[in-house]
Amino acid sequence: MASGWGINGNKGRCYDFWLEFSECMSRCRQPSDCGLLREDYLECLHHSKEFQRRNRIYKEEQRQIRAAARKAKEEAEGAHAVAAHH
């Protein structure tokens, strides 16, 4: 991965992130100084934040669909009850 070669022999997709992180680590006083660059590199490798965000979006969409279905059902039952009462 850190060699710079990707799976097809070209530059790896995360190599630029690795270079920035590696350069920071070689010149910093504390490893924590390079925390954001490390985070960027790891995100490039694993996409964990992207997957978490997609999962949150999916769950919210499903919640909204269920809420809309519940509301439509309640309105239909309410209209049916009013019609039956008259």
Phi and psi restraints in degrees (range 20) as a CNS / XPLOR table:
assign (resid 1 and name C) (resid 2 and name N)
       (resid 2 and name CA) (resid 2 and name C) 1.0 -74.7 20.0 2
assign (resid 2 and name N) (resid 2 and name CA)
       (resid 2 and name C) (resid 3 and name N) 1.0 -7.0 20.0 2
assign (resid 2 and name C) (resid 3 and name N)
       (resid 3 and name CA) (resid 3 and name C) 1.0 -70.0 20.0 2
assign (resid 3 and name N) (resid 3 and name CA)
       (resid 3 and name C) (resid 4 and name N) 1.0 -21.1 20.0 2
assign (resid 3 and name C) (resid 4 and name N)
       (resid 4 and name CA) (resid 4 and name C) 1.0 97.7 20.0 2
assign (resid 4 and name N) (resid 4 and name CA)
       (resid 4 and name C) (resid 5 and name N) 1.0 -10.0 20.0 2
assign (resid 4 and name C) (resid 5 and name N)
       (resid 5 and name CA) (resid 5 and name C) 1.0 -94.3 20.0 2
assign (resid 5 and name N) (resid 5 and name CA)
       (resid 5 and name C) (resid 6 and name N) 1.0 130.7 20.0 2
assign (resid 5 and name C) (resid 6 and name N)
       (resid 6 and name CA) (resid 6 and name C) 1.0 -86.1 20.0 2
assign (resid 6 and name N) (resid 6 and name CA)
       (resid 6 and name C) (resid 7 and name N) 1.0 -176.3 20.0 2
assign (resid 6 and name C) (resid 7 and name N)
       (resid 7 and name CA) (resid 7 and name C) 1.0 -65.2 20.0 2
assign (resid 7 and name N) (resid 7 and name CA)
       (resid 7 and name C) (resid 8 and name N) 1.0 -29.7 20.0 2
assign (resid 7 and name C) (resid 8 and name N)
       (resid 8 and name CA) (resid 8 and name C) 1.0 -99.6 20.0 2
assign (resid 8 and name N) (resid 8 and name CA)
       (resid 8 and name C) (resid 9 and name N) 1.0 11.9 20.0 2
assign (resid 8 and name C) (resid 9 and name N)
       (resid 9 and name CA) (resid 9 and name C) 1.0 91.0 20.0 2
assign (resid 9 and name N) (resid 9 and name CA)
       (resid 9 and name C) (resid 10 and name N) 1.0 -6.7 20.0 2
assign (resid 9 and name C) (resid 10 and name N)
       (resid 10 and name CA) (resid 10 and name C) 1.0 -88.9 20.0 2
assign (resid 10 and name N) (resid 10 and name CA)
       (resid 10 and name C) (resid 11 and name N) 1.0 -179.6 20.0 2
assign (resid 10 and name C) (resid 11 and name N)
       (resid 11 and name CA) (resid 11 and name C) 1.0 -63.4 20.0 2
assign (resid 11 and name N) (resid 11 and name CA)
       (resid 11 and name C) (resid 12 and name N) 1.0 134.7 20.0 2
assign (resid 11 and name C) (resid 12 and name N)
       (resid 12 and name CA) (resid 12 and name C) 1.0 -64.7 20.0 2
assign (resid 12 and name N) (resid 12 and name CA)
       (resid 12 and name C) (resid 13 and name N) 1.0 151.2 20.0 2
assign (resid 12 and name C) (resid 13 and name N)
       (resid 13 and name CA) (resid 13 and name C) 1.0 -64.3 20.0 2
assign (resid 13 and name N) (resid 13 and name CA)
       (resid 13 and name C) (resid 14 and name N) 1.0 -25.8 20.0 2
assign (resid 13 and name C) (resid 14 and name N)
       (resid 14 and name CA) (resid 14 and name C) 1.0 -105.6 20.0 2
assign (resid 14 and name N) (resid 14 and name CA)
       (resid 14 and name C) (resid 15 and name N) 1.0 7.1 20.0 2
assign (resid 14 and name C) (resid 15 and name N)
       (resid 15 and name CA) (resid 15 and name C) 1.0 -62.5 20.0 2
assign (resid 15 and name N) (resid 15 and name CA)
       (resid 15 and name C) (resid 16 and name N) 1.0 -39.8 20.0 2
assign (resid 15 and name C) (resid 16 and name N)
       (resid 16 and name CA) (resid 16 and name C) 1.0 -63.3 20.0 2
assign (resid 16 and name N) (resid 16 and name CA)
       (resid 16 and name C) (resid 17 and name N) 1.0 -38.8 20.0 2
assign (resid 16 and name C) (resid 17 and name N)
       (resid 17 and name CA) (resid 17 and name C) 1.0 -64.4 20.0 2
assign (resid 17 and name N) (resid 17 and name CA)
       (resid 17 and name C) (resid 18 and name N) 1.0 -41.2 20.0 2
assign (resid 17 and name C) (resid 18 and name N)
       (resid 18 and name CA) (resid 18 and name C) 1.0 -61.6 20.0 2
assign (resid 18 and name N) (resid 18 and name CA)
       (resid 18 and name C) (resid 19 and name N) 1.0 -44.1 20.0 2
assign (resid 18 and name C) (resid 19 and name N)
       (resid 19 and name CA) (resid 19 and name C) 1.0 -59.5 20.0 2
assign (resid 19 and name N) (resid 19 and name CA)
       (resid 19 and name C) (resid 20 and name N) 1.0 -46.6 20.0 2
assign (resid 19 and name C) (resid 20 and name N)
       (resid 20 and name CA) (resid 20 and name C) 1.0 -61.3 20.0 2
assign (resid 20 and name N) (resid 20 and name CA)
       (resid 20 and name C) (resid 21 and name N) 1.0 -46.2 20.0 2
assign (resid 20 and name C) (resid 21 and name N)
       (resid 21 and name CA) (resid 21 and name C) 1.0 -63.1 20.0 2
assign (resid 21 and name N) (resid 21 and name CA)
       (resid 21 and name C) (resid 22 and name N) 1.0 -45.2 20.0 2
assign (resid 21 and name C) (resid 22 and name N)
       (resid 22 and name CA) (resid 22 and name C) 1.0 -63.2 20.0 2
assign (resid 22 and name N) (resid 22 and name CA)
       (resid 22 and name C) (resid 23 and name N) 1.0 -43.1 20.0 2
assign (resid 22 and name C) (resid 23 and name N)
       (resid 23 and name CA) (resid 23 and name C) 1.0 -63.3 20.0 2
assign (resid 23 and name N) (resid 23 and name CA)
       (resid 23 and name C) (resid 24 and name N) 1.0 -41.5 20.0 2
assign (resid 23 and name C) (resid 24 and name N)
       (resid 24 and name CA) (resid 24 and name C) 1.0 -61.6 20.0 2
assign (resid 24 and name N) (resid 24 and name CA)
       (resid 24 and name C) (resid 25 and name N) 1.0 -46.0 20.0 2
assign (resid 24 and name C) (resid 25 and name N)
       (resid 25 and name CA) (resid 25 and name C) 1.0 -62.8 20.0 2
assign (resid 25 and name N) (resid 25 and name CA)
       (resid 25 and name C) (resid 26 and name N) 1.0 -31.6 20.0 2
assign (resid 25 and name C) (resid 26 and name N)
       (resid 26 and name CA) (resid 26 and name C) 1.0 -76.8 20.0 2
assign (resid 26 and name N) (resid 26 and name CA)
       (resid 26 and name C) (resid 27 and name N) 1.0 -18.6 20.0 2
assign (resid 26 and name C) (resid 27 and name N)
       (resid 27 and name CA) (resid 27 and name C) 1.0 -118.1 20.0 2
assign (resid 27 and name N) (resid 27 and name CA)
       (resid 27 and name C) (resid 28 and name N) 1.0 -1.9 20.0 2
assign (resid 27 and name C) (resid 28 and name N)
       (resid 28 and name CA) (resid 28 and name C) 1.0 -87.6 20.0 2
assign (resid 28 and name N) (resid 28 and name CA)
       (resid 28 and name C) (resid 29 and name N) 1.0 162.5 20.0 2
assign (resid 28 and name C) (resid 29 and name N)
       (resid 29 and name CA) (resid 29 and name C) 1.0 -87.0 20.0 2
assign (resid 29 and name N) (resid 29 and name CA)
       (resid 29 and name C) (resid 30 and name N) 1.0 -39.5 20.0 2
assign (resid 29 and name C) (resid 30 and name N)
       (resid 30 and name CA) (resid 30 and name C) 1.0 -123.0 20.0 2
assign (resid 30 and name N) (resid 30 and name CA)
       (resid 30 and name C) (resid 31 and name N) 1.0 136.9 20.0 2
assign (resid 30 and name C) (resid 31 and name N)
       (resid 31 and name CA) (resid 31 and name C) 1.0 -57.3 20.0 2
assign (resid 31 and name N) (resid 31 and name CA)
       (resid 31 and name C) (resid 32 and name N) 1.0 -29.1 20.0 2
assign (resid 31 and name C) (resid 32 and name N)
       (resid 32 and name CA) (resid 32 and name C) 1.0 -66.1 20.0 2
assign (resid 32 and name N) (resid 32 and name CA)
       (resid 32 and name C) (resid 33 and name N) 1.0 -18.2 20.0 2
assign (resid 32 and name C) (resid 33 and name N)
       (resid 33 and name CA) (resid 33 and name C) 1.0 -64.2 20.0 2
assign (resid 33 and name N) (resid 33 and name CA)
       (resid 33 and name C) (resid 34 and name N) 1.0 -22.1 20.0 2
assign (resid 33 and name C) (resid 34 and name N)
       (resid 34 and name CA) (resid 34 and name C) 1.0 -106.3 20.0 2
assign (resid 34 and name N) (resid 34 and name CA)
       (resid 34 and name C) (resid 35 and name N) 1.0 18.1 20.0 2
assign (resid 34 and name C) (resid 35 and name N)
       (resid 35 and name CA) (resid 35 and name C) 1.0 -57.7 20.0 2
assign (resid 35 and name N) (resid 35 and name CA)
       (resid 35 and name C) (resid 36 and name N) 1.0 -42.9 20.0 2
assign (resid 35 and name C) (resid 36 and name N)
       (resid 36 and name CA) (resid 36 and name C) 1.0 -67.9 20.0 2
assign (resid 36 and name N) (resid 36 and name CA)
       (resid 36 and name C) (resid 37 and name N) 1.0 -37.7 20.0 2
assign (resid 36 and name C) (resid 37 and name N)
       (resid 37 and name CA) (resid 37 and name C) 1.0 -67.8 20.0 2
assign (resid 37 and name N) (resid 37 and name CA)
       (resid 37 and name C) (resid 38 and name N) 1.0 -37.2 20.0 2
assign (resid 37 and name C) (resid 38 and name N)
       (resid 38 and name CA) (resid 38 and name C) 1.0 -63.5 20.0 2
assign (resid 38 and name N) (resid 38 and name CA)
       (resid 38 and name C) (resid 39 and name N) 1.0 -43.6 20.0 2
assign (resid 38 and name C) (resid 39 and name N)
       (resid 39 and name CA) (resid 39 and name C) 1.0 -60.7 20.0 2
assign (resid 39 and name N) (resid 39 and name CA)
       (resid 39 and name C) (resid 40 and name N) 1.0 -43.0 20.0 2
assign (resid 39 and name C) (resid 40 and name N)
       (resid 40 and name CA) (resid 40 and name C) 1.0 -61.7 20.0 2
assign (resid 40 and name N) (resid 40 and name CA)
       (resid 40 and name C) (resid 41 and name N) 1.0 -43.5 20.0 2
assign (resid 40 and name C) (resid 41 and name N)
       (resid 41 and name CA) (resid 41 and name C) 1.0 -63.5 20.0 2
assign (resid 41 and name N) (resid 41 and name CA)
       (resid 41 and name C) (resid 42 and name N) 1.0 -46.0 20.0 2
assign (resid 41 and name C) (resid 42 and name N)
       (resid 42 and name CA) (resid 42 and name C) 1.0 -66.4 20.0 2
assign (resid 42 and name N) (resid 42 and name CA)
       (resid 42 and name C) (resid 43 and name N) 1.0 -35.9 20.0 2
assign (resid 42 and name C) (resid 43 and name N)
       (resid 43 and name CA) (resid 43 and name C) 1.0 -64.2 20.0 2
assign (resid 43 and name N) (resid 43 and name CA)
       (resid 43 and name C) (resid 44 and name N) 1.0 -40.0 20.0 2
assign (resid 43 and name C) (resid 44 and name N)
       (resid 44 and name CA) (resid 44 and name C) 1.0 -61.6 20.0 2
assign (resid 44 and name N) (resid 44 and name CA)
       (resid 44 and name C) (resid 45 and name N) 1.0 -40.5 20.0 2
assign (resid 44 and name C) (resid 45 and name N)
       (resid 45 and name CA) (resid 45 and name C) 1.0 -70.6 20.0 2
assign (resid 45 and name N) (resid 45 and name CA)
       (resid 45 and name C) (resid 46 and name N) 1.0 -45.4 20.0 2
assign (resid 45 and name C) (resid 46 and name N)
       (resid 46 and name CA) (resid 46 and name C) 1.0 -112.7 20.0 2
assign (resid 46 and name N) (resid 46 and name CA)
       (resid 46 and name C) (resid 47 and name N) 1.0 -17.3 20.0 2
assign (resid 46 and name C) (resid 47 and name N)
       (resid 47 and name CA) (resid 47 and name C) 1.0 57.1 20.0 2
assign (resid 47 and name N) (resid 47 and name CA)
       (resid 47 and name C) (resid 48 and name N) 1.0 29.4 20.0 2
assign (resid 47 and name C) (resid 48 and name N)
       (resid 48 and name CA) (resid 48 and name C) 1.0 -64.8 20.0 2
assign (resid 48 and name N) (resid 48 and name CA)
       (resid 48 and name C) (resid 49 and name N) 1.0 -40.1 20.0 2
assign (resid 48 and name C) (resid 49 and name N)
       (resid 49 and name CA) (resid 49 and name C) 1.0 -67.4 20.0 2
assign (resid 49 and name N) (resid 49 and name CA)
       (resid 49 and name C) (resid 50 and name N) 1.0 -38.6 20.0 2
assign (resid 49 and name C) (resid 50 and name N)
       (resid 50 and name CA) (resid 50 and name C) 1.0 -61.6 20.0 2
assign (resid 50 and name N) (resid 50 and name CA)
       (resid 50 and name C) (resid 51 and name N) 1.0 -44.8 20.0 2
assign (resid 50 and name C) (resid 51 and name N)
       (resid 51 and name CA) (resid 51 and name C) 1.0 -65.6 20.0 2
assign (resid 51 and name N) (resid 51 and name CA)
       (resid 51 and name C) (resid 52 and name N) 1.0 -39.2 20.0 2
assign (resid 51 and name C) (resid 52 and name N)
       (resid 52 and name CA) (resid 52 and name C) 1.0 -63.1 20.0 2
assign (resid 52 and name N) (resid 52 and name CA)
       (resid 52 and name C) (resid 53 and name N) 1.0 -42.8 20.0 2
assign (resid 52 and name C) (resid 53 and name N)
       (resid 53 and name CA) (resid 53 and name C) 1.0 -64.9 20.0 2
assign (resid 53 and name N) (resid 53 and name CA)
       (resid 53 and name C) (resid 54 and name N) 1.0 -44.5 20.0 2
assign (resid 53 and name C) (resid 54 and name N)
       (resid 54 and name CA) (resid 54 and name C) 1.0 -60.5 20.0 2
assign (resid 54 and name N) (resid 54 and name CA)
       (resid 54 and name C) (resid 55 and name N) 1.0 -39.9 20.0 2
assign (resid 54 and name C) (resid 55 and name N)
       (resid 55 and name CA) (resid 55 and name C) 1.0 -64.9 20.0 2
assign (resid 55 and name N) (resid 55 and name CA)
       (resid 55 and name C) (resid 56 and name N) 1.0 -43.1 20.0 2
assign (resid 55 and name C) (resid 56 and name N)
       (resid 56 and name CA) (resid 56 and name C) 1.0 -62.4 20.0 2
assign (resid 56 and name N) (resid 56 and name CA)
       (resid 56 and name C) (resid 57 and name N) 1.0 -41.9 20.0 2
assign (resid 56 and name C) (resid 57 and name N)
       (resid 57 and name CA) (resid 57 and name C) 1.0 -63.5 20.0 2
assign (resid 57 and name N) (resid 57 and name CA)
       (resid 57 and name C) (resid 58 and name N) 1.0 -45.3 20.0 2
assign (resid 57 and name C) (resid 58 and name N)
       (resid 58 and name CA) (resid 58 and name C) 1.0 -60.5 20.0 2
assign (resid 58 and name N) (resid 58 and name CA)
       (resid 58 and name C) (resid 59 and name N) 1.0 -45.4 20.0 2
assign (resid 58 and name C) (resid 59 and name N)
       (resid 59 and name CA) (resid 59 and name C) 1.0 -62.9 20.0 2
assign (resid 59 and name N) (resid 59 and name CA)
       (resid 59 and name C) (resid 60 and name N) 1.0 -39.9 20.0 2
assign (resid 59 and name C) (resid 60 and name N)
       (resid 60 and name CA) (resid 60 and name C) 1.0 -66.4 20.0 2
assign (resid 60 and name N) (resid 60 and name CA)
       (resid 60 and name C) (resid 61 and name N) 1.0 -41.7 20.0 2
assign (resid 60 and name C) (resid 61 and name N)
       (resid 61 and name CA) (resid 61 and name C) 1.0 -60.2 20.0 2
assign (resid 61 and name N) (resid 61 and name CA)
       (resid 61 and name C) (resid 62 and name N) 1.0 -43.8 20.0 2
assign (resid 61 and name C) (resid 62 and name N)
       (resid 62 and name CA) (resid 62 and name C) 1.0 -65.0 20.0 2
assign (resid 62 and name N) (resid 62 and name CA)
       (resid 62 and name C) (resid 63 and name N) 1.0 -38.2 20.0 2
assign (resid 62 and name C) (resid 63 and name N)
       (resid 63 and name CA) (resid 63 and name C) 1.0 -63.0 20.0 2
assign (resid 63 and name N) (resid 63 and name CA)
       (resid 63 and name C) (resid 64 and name N) 1.0 -43.4 20.0 2
assign (resid 63 and name C) (resid 64 and name N)
       (resid 64 and name CA) (resid 64 and name C) 1.0 -65.8 20.0 2
assign (resid 64 and name N) (resid 64 and name CA)
       (resid 64 and name C) (resid 65 and name N) 1.0 -38.4 20.0 2
assign (resid 64 and name C) (resid 65 and name N)
       (resid 65 and name CA) (resid 65 and name C) 1.0 -63.2 20.0 2
assign (resid 65 and name N) (resid 65 and name CA)
       (resid 65 and name C) (resid 66 and name N) 1.0 -45.9 20.0 2
assign (resid 65 and name C) (resid 66 and name N)
       (resid 66 and name CA) (resid 66 and name C) 1.0 -63.2 20.0 2
assign (resid 66 and name N) (resid 66 and name CA)
       (resid 66 and name C) (resid 67 and name N) 1.0 -40.6 20.0 2
assign (resid 66 and name C) (resid 67 and name N)
       (resid 67 and name CA) (resid 67 and name C) 1.0 -64.7 20.0 2
assign (resid 67 and name N) (resid 67 and name CA)
       (resid 67 and name C) (resid 68 and name N) 1.0 -41.3 20.0 2
assign (resid 67 and name C) (resid 68 and name N)
       (resid 68 and name CA) (resid 68 and name C) 1.0 -65.7 20.0 2
assign (resid 68 and name N) (resid 68 and name CA)
       (resid 68 and name C) (resid 69 and name N) 1.0 -40.4 20.0 2
assign (resid 68 and name C) (resid 69 and name N)
       (resid 69 and name CA) (resid 69 and name C) 1.0 -66.1 20.0 2
assign (resid 69 and name N) (resid 69 and name CA)
       (resid 69 and name C) (resid 70 and name N) 1.0 -41.7 20.0 2
assign (resid 69 and name C) (resid 70 and name N)
       (resid 70 and name CA) (resid 70 and name C) 1.0 -63.4 20.0 2
assign (resid 70 and name N) (resid 70 and name CA)
       (resid 70 and name C) (resid 71 and name N) 1.0 -43.0 20.0 2
assign (resid 70 and name C) (resid 71 and name N)
       (resid 71 and name CA) (resid 71 and name C) 1.0 -64.7 20.0 2
assign (resid 71 and name N) (resid 71 and name CA)
       (resid 71 and name C) (resid 72 and name N) 1.0 -43.2 20.0 2
assign (resid 71 and name C) (resid 72 and name N)
       (resid 72 and name CA) (resid 72 and name C) 1.0 -63.6 20.0 2
assign (resid 72 and name N) (resid 72 and name CA)
       (resid 72 and name C) (resid 73 and name N) 1.0 -39.4 20.0 2
assign (resid 72 and name C) (resid 73 and name N)
       (resid 73 and name CA) (resid 73 and name C) 1.0 -65.9 20.0 2
assign (resid 73 and name N) (resid 73 and name CA)
       (resid 73 and name C) (resid 74 and name N) 1.0 -43.3 20.0 2
assign (resid 73 and name C) (resid 74 and name N)
       (resid 74 and name CA) (resid 74 and name C) 1.0 -63.4 20.0 2
assign (resid 74 and name N) (resid 74 and name CA)
       (resid 74 and name C) (resid 75 and name N) 1.0 -42.0 20.0 2
assign (resid 74 and name C) (resid 75 and name N)
       (resid 75 and name CA) (resid 75 and name C) 1.0 -65.3 20.0 2
assign (resid 75 and name N) (resid 75 and name CA)
       (resid 75 and name C) (resid 76 and name N) 1.0 -40.0 20.0 2
assign (resid 75 and name C) (resid 76 and name N)
       (resid 76 and name CA) (resid 76 and name C) 1.0 -65.9 20.0 2
assign (resid 76 and name N) (resid 76 and name CA)
       (resid 76 and name C) (resid 77 and name N) 1.0 -41.9 20.0 2
assign (resid 76 and name C) (resid 77 and name N)
       (resid 77 and name CA) (resid 77 and name C) 1.0 -66.6 20.0 2
assign (resid 77 and name N) (resid 77 and name CA)
       (resid 77 and name C) (resid 78 and name N) 1.0 -37.7 20.0 2
assign (resid 77 and name C) (resid 78 and name N)
       (resid 78 and name CA) (resid 78 and name C) 1.0 -66.2 20.0 2
assign (resid 78 and name N) (resid 78 and name CA)
       (resid 78 and name C) (resid 79 and name N) 1.0 -42.0 20.0 2
assign (resid 78 and name C) (resid 79 and name N)
       (resid 79 and name CA) (resid 79 and name C) 1.0 -67.1 20.0 2
assign (resid 79 and name N) (resid 79 and name CA)
       (resid 79 and name C) (resid 80 and name N) 1.0 -38.1 20.0 2
assign (resid 79 and name C) (resid 80 and name N)
       (resid 80 and name CA) (resid 80 and name C) 1.0 -67.4 20.0 2
assign (resid 80 and name N) (resid 80 and name CA)
       (resid 80 and name C) (resid 81 and name N) 1.0 -40.3 20.0 2
assign (resid 80 and name C) (resid 81 and name N)
       (resid 81 and name CA) (resid 81 and name C) 1.0 -66.4 20.0 2
assign (resid 81 and name N) (resid 81 and name CA)
       (resid 81 and name C) (resid 82 and name N) 1.0 -40.7 20.0 2
assign (resid 81 and name C) (resid 82 and name N)
       (resid 82 and name CA) (resid 82 and name C) 1.0 -64.8 20.0 2
assign (resid 82 and name N) (resid 82 and name CA)
       (resid 82 and name C) (resid 83 and name N) 1.0 -42.5 20.0 2
assign (resid 82 and name C) (resid 83 and name N)
       (resid 83 and name CA) (resid 83 and name C) 1.0 -66.4 20.0 2
assign (resid 83 and name N) (resid 83 and name CA)
       (resid 83 and name C) (resid 84 and name N) 1.0 -36.5 20.0 2
assign (resid 83 and name C) (resid 84 and name N)
       (resid 84 and name CA) (resid 84 and name C) 1.0 -72.3 20.0 2
assign (resid 84 and name N) (resid 84 and name CA)
       (resid 84 and name C) (resid 85 and name N) 1.0 -28.9 20.0 2
assign (resid 84 and name C) (resid 85 and name N)
       (resid 85 and name CA) (resid 85 and name C) 1.0 -73.5 20.0 2
assign (resid 85 and name N) (resid 85 and name CA)
       (resid 85 and name C) (resid 86 and name N) 1.0 -29.9 20.0 2
